[in-house]
Amino acid sequence: MSKKSETKAQKKQQMETKSKKSKQMRTLMMATGGVFLLLLIIVGLVSFSGNNGGDGLNVPYAGQPVQGDANAPITITEFGDFKCPSCKAFTEEYFPYIKRDYIDKGIAKFTFLNNPILGPDSYTAAAAGEAIYHQNEKAFWPFLEAVYKHQGDENQQWATQEFLVNLAKQEKLEIDYEKLAQDLKAGTFDKKVREDEAFAVNSGITSTPTLLINGKLVQNPFDYNEIKQLIAEELKGPQENEQK
Ligand code: CA
């Protein structure tokens, strides 16, 4: 083989190797591109569903205490336990900001569901809340605040029927105290408490307080910036978020 033809043959081989390599590269790029495209689609779907409520929990709002404008675009839901010290802290220290910035401005309404996790008297207190709500919807919120104000040790059973009825009297709630005592004794509203609890359990809500904004979980209810951000996202809606 002459030097010339040898070079030619080598070149040909090189070309073949090159084209083979570039073919492999193209295949790889196509595969990578495909994966990337798929990722983009997934991310897009997730962020879309995140903005249009697709991944939000379907909270049973009917028959739950609510404060604020019924037509407010944002619904904030708290899952709470009357005996829980963190719920007391949330209501006393953080809720006033939510009220000032969102509820009083008609941007959000606020609703409460029971998630009794601390003991048998968590259920008693929750049943008292339900009984009061079913007598006078507006009396629920001052009752909740009063229980937190007089909250005892979470490891002791202090939220007895007697304590709760006396507290309602002491706070001069506009309800029939005798009926409250009877409802507690008869367990009239235990079912309502269990319904809230079942929803929480089925939704994987295990701690209190747990906050949802339009059904979407707030990672840290004590992070006001997270709450503000989630509300802002919900207010933007899916279309504006997609244009970003
Ligand atoms: Ca309820």
Boltz pocket constraint, residues with backbone or C-beta under 6 A from the ligand:
constraints:
  - pocket:
      binder: B
      contacts: [[A, 63], [A, 64], [A, 65], [A, 112], [A, 113], [A, 114], [A, 130], [A, 192], [A, 193], [A, 196]]
      max_distance: 6.0
